[in-house]
């Protein structure tokens, strides 16, 4: 099984560790593509004139008060690294809390999960990376739109990996557009919050809750040591873990759509 995760906007910088080696990350065939994005990002971020800094902030979708993110990006070639599980610190990763897992469960997470990134393309949670700021929605000078950039490159690298079992896609937004799993044995997940209002059950998507639930789903599967051989077995595993899972119809050739319905925030 392959579990696809988004990165988090929030990141915790490493305090020690060797600089990143793009060729040492998972799928080393992406080394050249990673280096191109990395060097262009660093070059842009090293410009120090007021106009250049303003342009960099605008390119990255940052506010004037986030200049420290530009400074951080400028030092990426020599910045210390840590496992991606330590760098990503958003809601999903707080709920997953990979560091507190038992060794067997942590090994399961490192093996089964893949994080999509505008900078790295894809990484495993045990890959060593520095903290950075680069959304996949950015159009980077001399590279272009990162969604389109990685969409061209990832199928060759990921399709053979995905062929070995089912794919559980927990990404959202532009990260979901970077690579679409081939074949029918893949499923995307939407988390719905169900509450009763005036005696009527109503469902809604809540962004923060959606991310936290996805983190808890990965943690639960890891602690169970789940080894599903198909999407049907993923559904069965989630139901065994007491999740309410409903499948929605989709167009032919598209990944299956699973709704995980939860009642508590």
C-alpha positions as CSV (number, residue, x, y, z in Angstrom):
1,X,0.0,0.0,0.0
2,X,1.1,3.5,-0.7
3,X,-0.4,6.4,1.3
4,X,-0.2,9.9,-0.3
5,X,0.1,12.9,2.1
6,X,0.3,16.6,1.5
7,X,3.1,18.6,3.2
8,X,2.4,21.1,5.9
9,X,2.8,24.8,5.6
10,X,4.1,24.9,9.1
11,X,7.6,23.5,9.5
12,X,10.1,23.1,12.4
13,X,13.6,23.9,11.4
14,X,16.3,21.4,12.2
15,X,19.1,22.6,14.6
16,X,21.8,20.2,13.4
17,X,22.4,17.7,10.6
18,X,24.2,17.6,7.2
19,X,22.8,19.7,4.3
20,X,20.3,18.1,2.1
21,X,21.4,15.7,-0.7
22,X,18.6,15.6,-3.4
23,X,20.0,12.3,-4.7
24,X,19.8,10.7,-1.2
25,X,16.0,11.2,-1.0
26,X,13.5,8.6,-1.9
27,X,13.4,8.0,-5.7
28,X,16.9,9.3,-6.5
29,X,16.0,9.5,-10.2
30,X,14.3,12.8,-9.3
31,X,17.7,14.2,-8.2
32,X,18.1,16.5,-11.2
33,X,14.5,17.8,-11.1
34,X,14.9,18.5,-7.4
35,X,18.2,20.3,-7.8
36,X,16.7,22.5,-10.5
37,X,13.9,23.7,-8.3
38,X,16.2,24.0,-5.2
39,X,18.8,26.1,-7.0
40,X,16.2,28.4,-8.6
41,X,14.5,28.9,-5.3
42,X,17.8,29.7,-3.5
43,X,18.9,32.1,-6.3
44,X,15.6,34.0,-6.1
45,X,15.7,34.2,-2.4
46,X,19.2,35.5,-2.2
47,X,18.4,38.7,-3.9
48,X,18.4,41.4,-1.3
49,X,17.1,44.6,-2.9
50,X,13.8,45.9,-1.6
51,X,12.2,45.3,-5.0
52,X,13.7,41.8,-5.3
53,X,12.5,40.8,-1.8
54,X,9.0,42.2,-2.6
55,X,9.0,40.1,-5.9
56,X,10.0,37.0,-4.0
57,X,7.3,37.5,-1.4
58,X,4.7,37.9,-4.1
59,X,6.0,34.8,-6.0
60,X,5.7,32.7,-2.9
61,X,2.4,34.1,-1.8
62,X,3.8,35.6,1.4
63,X,3.0,38.8,3.3
64,X,5.5,41.6,4.0
65,X,5.9,40.3,7.5
66,X,7.2,36.9,6.3
67,X,10.6,38.0,5.1
68,X,12.2,35.4,7.4
69,X,10.8,32.7,5.1
70,X,12.8,34.3,2.2
71,X,15.9,34.3,4.4
72,X,15.4,30.7,5.3
73,X,15.0,29.7,1.6
74,X,18.2,31.6,0.8
75,X,20.2,29.2,3.0
76,X,18.7,25.9,1.9
77,X,21.9,24.6,0.3
78,X,23.7,24.6,3.7
79,X,20.8,24.4,6.2
80,X,20.7,21.5,8.7
81,X,18.3,18.7,8.0
82,X,16.1,16.3,9.9
83,X,13.7,13.5,9.0
84,X,10.6,15.0,7.2
85,X,8.5,13.7,10.0
86,X,10.2,16.2,12.3
87,X,10.2,19.0,9.8
88,X,6.5,19.0,8.9
89,X,4.5,20.2,11.9
90,X,1.0,21.0,10.7
91,X,-2.3,19.6,11.9
92,X,-2.1,16.3,10.0
93,X,1.4,15.6,11.3
94,X,0.5,16.6,14.9
95,X,-2.3,14.0,14.8
96,X,-0.1,11.4,13.2
97,X,2.6,12.1,15.9
98,X,5.0,9.7,14.2
99,X,7.7,10.1,16.9
100,X,5.5,8.5,19.6
101,X,4.8,5.4,17.6
102,X,6.2,2.1,18.6
103,X,9.2,1.1,16.4
104,X,7.2,-1.4,14.3
105,X,4.5,1.2,13.7
106,X,7.0,3.9,12.9
107,X,8.8,1.6,10.4
108,X,5.4,1.0,8.8
109,X,4.7,4.7,8.4
110,X,8.2,5.3,6.9
111,X,7.6,2.5,4.4
112,X,4.0,3.2,3.4
113,X,3.6,7.0,3.3
114,X,4.8,9.5,0.7
115,X,4.7,13.2,1.1
116,X,4.2,15.4,-1.9
117,X,6.2,18.7,-2.1
118,X,6.6,21.6,-4.4
119,X,10.3,21.5,-3.7
120,X,11.2,17.8,-3.6
121,X,8.4,16.3,-5.7
122,X,8.0,13.4,-3.2
123,X,9.8,12.3,-0.1
124,X,9.4,9.6,2.6
125,X,9.0,10.7,6.2
126,X,12.4,9.4,7.1
127,X,14.1,11.4,4.3
128,X,16.3,14.2,5.7
129,X,15.3,17.6,4.5
130,X,15.6,21.2,5.7
131,X,12.6,23.5,6.6
132,X,11.6,25.5,3.5
133,X,8.7,27.5,2.1
134,X,7.5,26.6,-1.4
135,X,3.9,25.7,-2.2
136,X,3.3,23.6,-5.3
137,X,1.0,26.4,-6.5
138,X,3.9,28.7,-7.1
139,X,5.2,29.7,-10.5
140,X,9.0,29.7,-10.0
141,X,11.2,31.8,-12.3
142,X,13.1,29.7,-14.9
143,X,11.0,26.6,-13.8
144,X,7.4,27.6,-14.3
145,X,4.3,26.4,-12.5
146,X,5.4,23.7,-10.1
147,X,2.2,21.6,-10.4
148,X,2.8,21.2,-14.1
149,X,6.5,20.7,-13.6
150,X,6.1,17.8,-11.3
151,X,3.0,16.4,-13.1
152,X,5.3,15.7,-16.1
153,X,8.0,14.0,-14.1
154,X,6.3,12.0,-11.4
155,X,4.5,9.4,-13.4
156,X,7.7,7.8,-14.6
157,X,9.0,7.6,-11.0
158,X,5.8,6.7,-9.2
159,X,3.7,4.6,-11.5
160,X,6.0,1.5,-11.1
161,X,5.9,1.9,-7.3
162,X,2.1,2.2,-7.3
163,X,1.8,-0.9,-9.3
164,X,2.6,-3.1,-6.3
165,X,-0.5,-2.5,-4.3
166,X,-3.4,-0.1,-3.5
167,X,-3.1,3.6,-3.2
168,X,-4.8,5.6,-0.4
169,X,-4.8,9.3,-1.4
170,X,-5.1,11.7,1.5
171,X,-3.9,14.8,-0.4
172,X,-5.9,17.9,-1.2
173,X,-5.9,20.8,-3.6
174,X,-3.0,21.3,-5.9
175,X,-1.0,18.5,-4.4
176,X,-3.6,16.0,-5.7
177,X,-2.9,17.3,-9.2
178,X,0.8,16.5,-9.1
179,X,0.2,12.8,-9.8
180,X,-2.9,10.8,-10.4
181,X,-2.5,7.1,-9.4
182,X,-2.9,4.8,-12.4
183,X,-5.5,2.1,-12.5
184,X,-8.6,1.4,-10.4
185,X,-7.0,0.2,-7.2
186,X,-6.7,3.7,-5.8
187,X,-9.0,5.8,-3.6
188,X,-9.2,9.4,-2.5
189,X,-10.5,10.2,1.0
190,X,-12.8,13.0,2.1
191,X,-13.6,13.5,5.8
192,X,-17.1,14.7,6.6
193,X,-18.2,16.0,10.0
194,X,-21.8,14.8,10.8
195,X,-23.8,16.7,13.3
196,X,-27.5,16.7,14.1
197,X,-29.2,20.1,13.8
198,X,-32.9,20.4,14.7
199,X,-33.2,16.7,14.5
200,X,-31.7,16.5,11.0
201,X,-28.2,15.0,10.3
202,X,-26.0,17.4,8.4
203,X,-22.6,16.8,7.0
204,X,-19.8,19.3,6.2
205,X,-16.1,19.4,5.4
206,X,-14.0,21.2,8.0
207,X,-10.5,21.8,6.9
208,X,-8.7,21.6,10.3
209,X,-10.7,18.6,11.3
210,X,-10.2,17.0,7.9
211,X,-6.4,17.1,8.3
212,X,-6.4,15.9,11.9
213,X,-8.6,13.0,11.0
214,X,-6.4,12.0,8.1
215,X,-3.4,12.0,10.5
216,X,-5.3,9.8,12.9
217,X,-6.3,7.4,10.1
218,X,-2.6,6.9,9.2
219,X,-1.6,6.4,12.8
220,X,-4.4,3.9,13.4
221,X,-3.4,1.9,10.3
222,X,0.2,1.9,11.4
223,X,-0.6,0.7,14.9
224,X,-2.7,-2.1,13.4
225,X,0.1,-3.0,11.0
226,X,-2.4,-3.1,8.2
227,X,-1.3,-4.7,5.0
228,X,-4.3,-4.4,2.6
229,X,-3.9,-5.8,-0.8
230,X,-6.7,-3.8,-2.4
231,X,-8.9,-0.8,-1.8
232,X,-11.6,-3.1,-0.6
233,X,-9.3,-4.3,2.0
234,X,-8.4,-0.7,3.0
235,X,-12.1,-0.1,3.5
236,X,-12.4,-3.2,5.6
237,X,-9.4,-2.2,7.7
238,X,-10.8,1.2,8.4
239,X,-14.1,-0.2,9.3
240,X,-12.4,-2.7,11.7
241,X,-10.8,0.4,13.3
242,X,-14.4,1.8,13.9
243,X,-14.4,4.4,11.1
244,X,-17.6,4.9,9.2
245,X,-16.6,4.7,5.5
246,X,-19.0,5.3,2.6
247,X,-18.1,5.0,-1.1
248,X,-19.4,7.6,-3.6
249,X,-19.8,7.0,-7.4
250,X,-17.1,8.3,-9.7
251,X,-16.4,8.5,-13.4
252,X,-14.9,5.4,-15.1
253,X,-11.1,5.3,-14.8
254,X,-10.9,7.7,-11.8
255,X,-9.7,6.7,-8.3
256,X,-12.5,5.5,-6.0
257,X,-14.0,8.1,-3.6
258,X,-14.3,7.2,0.1
259,X,-16.1,9.4,2.6
260,X,-15.0,9.0,6.2
261,X,-17.8,10.2,8.4
262,X,-17.0,11.3,11.9
263,X,-19.2,12.8,14.6
264,X,-16.7,14.2,17.1
265,X,-14.2,17.1,16.5
